[in-house]
Amino acid sequence: MTFSLLVGAIIGSHYQSRVAVVIELQSDQGVNTASLTDGRPSAGLRVTQMLEEHLPLVHQIETQVYDFPWSQKVFADCLAAGYSCHLFWDGTDLVGYSLVAIAAGEAHLLNIGIDRQYQRRGYAAHFLPVVLNITSDLGGRVVYLEVRPSNKAALALYRKFDFDQIGLRKNYYRGLTQREDAVVLSRDISGNI
Ligand SMILES: CC(C)(COP(=O)(O)OP(=O)(O)OC[C@H]1O[C@@H](n2cnc3c(N)ncnc32)[C@H](O)[C@@H]1OP(=O)(O)O)[C@@H](O)C(=O)NCCC(=O)NCCS
């Protein structure tokens, strides 16, 4: 296990009980107030922890929404490292997921995906702030992420939630014909989200 994975594992186990409390609060909040950006109220919006048993379903979504999906093993490694890994539900439907690594106040949003059939219905807009709140409760003060310049949907989502570009990593991603840069974004989450 690398040092960073070990740190992640320690942080994960240290905060496990707090995570459960945070999620219960979010879930209660969802029952009373949740509505999607199309105005459609949805009492069943919930966030739960991702567990090993969910990985086949998560991986189904991953392969559907990315040209270069993570393997199921990468998800398993994130869980084993104790990263903050969550599932997004609408009733009994799994609509998406997120994975965040947090260490020394810095959080890295490693992945967020919404099942294709639920996209453009306000789910990411509902769940991203929930994830940022959980990340803040777990000690994250700044969130970093990388995104492909060609990923207009994700860039628009992050802009909507006040992420700013802080850099560009050249030739960071694999591409279908050539490598693609990564736009590096960050957002302070130490205040109001
Ligand atoms: C990016 C993603 C998570 C957005 O999820 P979503 O639930 O469809 O997003 P929402 O419906 O909540 O939309 C929220 C905002 O995102 C932006 N957005 C989402 N989809 C968009 C699209 N196809 N085109 C342009 N903007 C889009 C808009 O700003 C939108 O706000 P608006 O409705 O007021 O215009 C989803 O497209 C996805 O899973 N993509 C594949 C995985 C991915 O790229 N993850 C990010 C990796 S960095």
PDBQT file of the ligand as one rigid body, heavy atoms in Angstrom, charges set to zero:
ROOT
HETATM    1  C1  LIG A 201     -21.491  15.744 -15.862  1.00  0.00    +0.000 C 
HETATM    2  C2  LIG A 201     -22.693  14.968 -15.294  1.00  0.00    +0.000 C 
HETATM    3  C3  LIG A 201     -22.288  14.383 -13.929  1.00  0.00    +0.000 C 
HETATM    4  C4  LIG A 201     -23.876  15.947 -15.119  1.00  0.00    +0.000 C 
HETATM    5  O1  LIG A 201     -24.938  15.239 -14.503  1.00  0.00    +0.000 OA
HETATM    6  P1  LIG A 201     -26.475  15.625 -14.741  1.00  0.00    +0.000 P 
HETATM    7  O2  LIG A 201     -27.262  15.006 -13.642  1.00  0.00    +0.000 OA
HETATM    8  O3  LIG A 201     -26.863  15.320 -16.134  1.00  0.00    +0.000 OA
HETATM    9  O4  LIG A 201     -26.432  17.217 -14.548  1.00  0.00    +0.000 OA
HETATM   10  P2  LIG A 201     -27.688  18.133 -14.161  1.00  0.00    +0.000 P 
HETATM   11  O5  LIG A 201     -28.886  17.713 -14.957  1.00  0.00    +0.000 OA
HETATM   12  O6  LIG A 201     -27.825  18.171 -12.688  1.00  0.00    +0.000 OA
HETATM   13  O7  LIG A 201     -27.220  19.548 -14.697  1.00  0.00    +0.000 OA
HETATM   14  C5  LIG A 201     -26.538  20.474 -13.831  1.00  0.00    +0.000 C 
HETATM   15  C6  LIG A 201     -25.778  21.455 -14.684  1.00  0.00    +0.000 C 
HETATM   16  O8  LIG A 201     -24.723  20.782 -15.378  1.00  0.00    +0.000 OA
HETATM   17  C7  LIG A 201     -24.566  21.335 -16.682  1.00  0.00    +0.000 C 
HETATM   18  N1  LIG A 201     -24.872  20.303 -17.674  1.00  0.00    +0.000 N 
HETATM   19  C8  LIG A 201     -25.249  19.032 -17.423  1.00  0.00    +0.000 A 
HETATM   20  N2  LIG A 201     -25.351  18.341 -18.582  1.00  0.00    +0.000 NA
HETATM   21  C9  LIG A 201     -25.038  19.205 -19.582  1.00  0.00    +0.000 A 
HETATM   22  C10 LIG A 201     -24.938  19.074 -20.984  1.00  0.00    +0.000 A 
HETATM   23  N3  LIG A 201     -25.197  17.918 -21.609  1.00  0.00    +0.000 N 
HETATM   24  N4  LIG A 201     -24.557  20.162 -21.698  1.00  0.00    +0.000 NA
HETATM   25  C11 LIG A 201     -24.280  21.342 -21.107  1.00  0.00    +0.000 A 
HETATM   26  N5  LIG A 201     -24.363  21.520 -19.747  1.00  0.00    +0.000 NA
HETATM   27  C12 LIG A 201     -24.729  20.459 -19.003  1.00  0.00    +0.000 A 
HETATM   28  C13 LIG A 201     -25.534  22.518 -16.771  1.00  0.00    +0.000 C 
HETATM   29  O9  LIG A 201     -24.857  23.664 -16.273  1.00  0.00    +0.000 OA
HETATM   30  C14 LIG A 201     -26.611  22.095 -15.785  1.00  0.00    +0.000 C 
HETATM   31  O10 LIG A 201     -27.286  23.193 -15.253  1.00  0.00    +0.000 OA
HETATM   32  P3  LIG A 201     -28.609  23.751 -16.032  1.00  0.00    +0.000 P 
HETATM   33  O11 LIG A 201     -29.557  22.570 -16.064  1.00  0.00    +0.000 OA
HETATM   34  O12 LIG A 201     -29.069  24.858 -15.135  1.00  0.00    +0.000 OA
HETATM   35  O13 LIG A 201     -28.168  24.153 -17.392  1.00  0.00    +0.000 OA
HETATM   36  C15 LIG A 201     -23.169  13.848 -16.268  1.00  0.00    +0.000 C 
HETATM   37  O14 LIG A 201     -23.276  14.397 -17.571  1.00  0.00    +0.000 OA
HETATM   38  C16 LIG A 201     -22.226  12.651 -16.335  1.00  0.00    +0.000 C 
HETATM   39  O15 LIG A 201     -22.344  11.729 -15.545  1.00  0.00    +0.000 OA
HETATM   40  N6  LIG A 201     -21.294  12.665 -17.302  1.00  0.00    +0.000 N 
HETATM   41  C17 LIG A 201     -20.382  11.526 -17.501  1.00  0.00    +0.000 C 
HETATM   42  C18 LIG A 201     -19.386  11.423 -16.387  1.00  0.00    +0.000 C 
HETATM   43  C19 LIG A 201     -18.564  12.684 -16.254  1.00  0.00    +0.000 C 
HETATM   44  O16 LIG A 201     -18.163  13.297 -17.247  1.00  0.00    +0.000 OA
HETATM   45  N7  LIG A 201     -18.251  13.051 -15.009  1.00  0.00    +0.000 N 
HETATM   46  C20 LIG A 201     -17.440  14.200 -14.705  1.00  0.00    +0.000 C 
HETATM   47  C21 LIG A 201     -16.001  13.838 -14.837  1.00  0.00    +0.000 C 
HETATM   48  S1  LIG A 201     -14.947  15.202 -14.460  1.00  0.00    +0.000 SA
ENDROOT
TORSDOF 0
